[in-house]
Amino acid sequence: MSTVSCEMPDRNPPGEEIRKILMESKTIAIVGLSDNRERDSNIVARYLIDRGYTVIPVNPAKTEILGRKCYPDLKSIPGAVDIVDVFRNIEAVPEIVNEALLIKPRAIWLQLGLAHKISAEKSRDEGIIFIQSKCIKIEHGKLVS
């Protein structure tokens, strides 16, 4: 039984700020990207690629996903990342966020169903926008497309 439970998001940026992040960002690292085309992470990655984003897969079990080099962790990615999009279980979130803080993305994004108040506070304290329990594909479709 898990000792970590997922929380309700304490708050998210307003829609206009999320829209601005999506409009100005170019590179999105997807932590937990699956090579299974039926998994949400893969569907989201393909959507983002089709919209012109550079998607960087982060999955230590793979070397390539969707024709792109896959990295074992965020700190292995050469170059800047605008958004870190997390598709992992809630227990993994604090460690992923700590690693993300080291590479200084503009935003850390937790997918639908994921919220973590302590990680949100740490990110905001570092000046990094924190979005939780929202799907980047859905938000892009509503705010940008």
VEXDREN-2710 file (C-alpha; in Angstrom, 1 decimal):
% VEXDREN-2710
k/r/px/py/pz
1/MET/0.0/0.0/0.0
2/SER/1.3/3.4/-0.9
3/THR/2.1/5.9/1.8
4/VAL/2.0/8.8/-0.6
5/SER/-1.3/10.0/-1.7
6/CYS/-2.1/12.3/-4.5
7/GLU/-3.6/15.6/-3.4
8/MET/-5.9/18.1/-5.0
9/PRO/-4.0/21.0/-6.7
10/ASP/-3.6/23.9/-4.4
11/ARG/-3.7/26.2/-7.3
12/ASN/-2.7/26.6/-11.0
13/PRO/-1.8/29.6/-13.0
14/PRO/-4.7/31.3/-14.8
15/GLY/-5.5/30.2/-18.3
16/GLU/-3.8/33.2/-19.9
17/GLU/-0.5/32.4/-18.2
18/ILE/-0.8/28.7/-19.3
19/ARG/-1.5/29.9/-22.8
20/LYS/1.6/32.1/-22.8
21/ILE/3.8/29.3/-21.6
22/LEU/2.5/27.0/-24.3
23/MET/2.9/29.7/-27.0
24/GLU/6.5/30.6/-25.9
25/SER/7.8/27.2/-25.2
26/LYS/9.6/25.1/-27.8
27/THR/11.1/22.1/-26.0
28/ILE/9.2/19.7/-23.8
29/ALA/10.8/16.8/-21.9
30/ILE/8.3/14.1/-21.2
31/VAL/9.3/12.1/-18.1
32/GLY/7.8/8.6/-18.3
33/LEU/7.1/8.7/-22.0
34/SER/6.0/5.2/-23.1
35/ASP/6.8/3.7/-26.5
36/ASN/3.3/2.1/-26.4
37/ARG/1.2/4.1/-28.9
38/GLU/-1.9/3.5/-26.9
39/ARG/-0.6/5.1/-23.7
40/ASP/-1.6/8.6/-22.8
41/SER/2.0/9.8/-22.7
42/ASN/2.7/8.6/-26.3
43/ILE/-0.6/10.1/-27.6
44/VAL/0.3/13.5/-25.9
45/ALA/3.9/13.4/-27.3
46/ARG/2.7/12.8/-30.8
47/TYR/0.2/15.6/-30.5
48/LEU/2.9/18.0/-29.3
49/ILE/5.3/16.9/-32.1
50/ASP/2.5/17.5/-34.6
51/ARG/2.2/21.0/-33.3
52/GLY/5.9/21.8/-33.8
53/TYR/7.3/21.2/-30.3
54/THR/10.6/19.5/-29.8
55/VAL/9.7/16.5/-27.5
56/ILE/12.5/14.9/-25.5
57/PRO/11.7/11.4/-24.2
58/VAL/12.9/10.7/-20.6
59/ASN/12.7/7.0/-19.8
60/PRO/15.6/5.0/-18.4
61/ALA/14.3/1.7/-19.9
62/LYS/14.5/3.0/-23.5
63/THR/17.1/4.4/-25.9
64/GLU/14.7/5.8/-28.5
65/ILE/11.0/6.6/-28.5
66/LEU/9.1/8.1/-31.5
67/GLY/12.4/8.3/-33.4
68/ARG/14.0/10.5/-30.8
69/LYS/16.9/9.8/-28.5
70/CYS/15.6/8.9/-25.1
71/TYR/17.4/10.1/-21.9
72/PRO/17.5/8.2/-18.6
73/ASP/16.9/11.4/-16.6
74/LEU/16.5/15.1/-16.9
75/LYS/20.1/16.0/-16.0
76/SER/21.3/14.0/-19.0
77/ILE/19.5/16.2/-21.5
78/PRO/21.9/18.5/-23.4
79/GLY/20.5/22.0/-23.8
80/ALA/17.6/23.9/-22.4
81/VAL/14.1/22.5/-21.6
82/ASP/11.1/24.8/-21.4
83/ILE/8.6/22.4/-19.9
84/VAL/9.0/19.2/-17.9
85/ASP/5.9/17.2/-18.4
86/VAL/5.5/14.4/-15.9
87/PHE/3.8/11.0/-16.6
88/ARG/4.8/9.0/-13.6
89/ASN/3.1/7.9/-10.4
90/ILE/2.7/10.3/-7.5
91/GLU/5.5/8.6/-5.5
92/ALA/8.0/9.6/-8.2
93/VAL/7.0/13.3/-8.3
94/PRO/9.2/14.7/-5.5
95/GLU/12.4/13.2/-7.0
96/ILE/11.5/14.3/-10.5
97/VAL/10.7/17.8/-9.4
98/ASN/14.0/18.0/-7.5
99/GLU/15.9/17.0/-10.6
100/ALA/13.8/19.4/-12.7
101/LEU/14.8/22.3/-10.4
102/LEU/18.4/21.6/-11.3
103/ILE/17.8/22.1/-15.1
104/LYS/15.6/25.2/-14.5
105/PRO/12.7/24.8/-16.9
106/ARG/10.2/27.5/-17.3
107/ALA/7.5/25.2/-16.1
108/ILE/6.9/21.8/-14.5
109/TRP/3.7/20.2/-15.6
110/LEU/2.0/17.3/-13.8
111/GLN/-0.6/15.4/-15.9
112/LEU/-4.2/14.8/-15.0
113/GLY/-4.6/13.2/-11.6
114/LEU/-1.2/14.3/-10.3
115/ALA/-0.8/17.0/-7.7
116/HIS/1.8/17.5/-5.1
117/LYS/1.7/20.6/-2.8
118/ILE/5.3/20.4/-1.4
119/SER/6.7/20.0/-4.9
120/ALA/4.5/22.9/-6.1
121/GLU/5.8/25.2/-3.3
122/LYS/9.4/24.2/-4.0
123/SER/9.1/25.0/-7.7
124/ARG/7.3/28.3/-7.2
125/ASP/10.0/29.3/-4.6
126/GLU/12.6/28.8/-7.4
127/GLY/10.5/30.9/-9.8
128/ILE/9.4/27.9/-11.9
129/ILE/5.7/27.8/-12.9
130/PHE/4.0/24.7/-11.6
131/ILE/0.9/23.2/-13.3
132/GLN/-0.8/20.2/-11.8
133/SER/-3.6/17.8/-12.6
134/LYS/-4.0/19.2/-16.1
135/CYS/-3.4/17.5/-19.5
136/ILE/-1.0/19.6/-21.7
137/LYS/-2.8/18.3/-24.8
138/ILE/-6.2/19.3/-23.6
139/GLU/-5.0/22.7/-22.4
140/HIS/-3.2/23.3/-25.7
141/GLY/-6.4/22.4/-27.6
142/LYS/-8.4/24.8/-25.5
143/LEU/-6.0/27.7/-25.3
144/VAL/-3.8/27.6/-28.4
145/SER/-5.3/25.7/-31.2
END
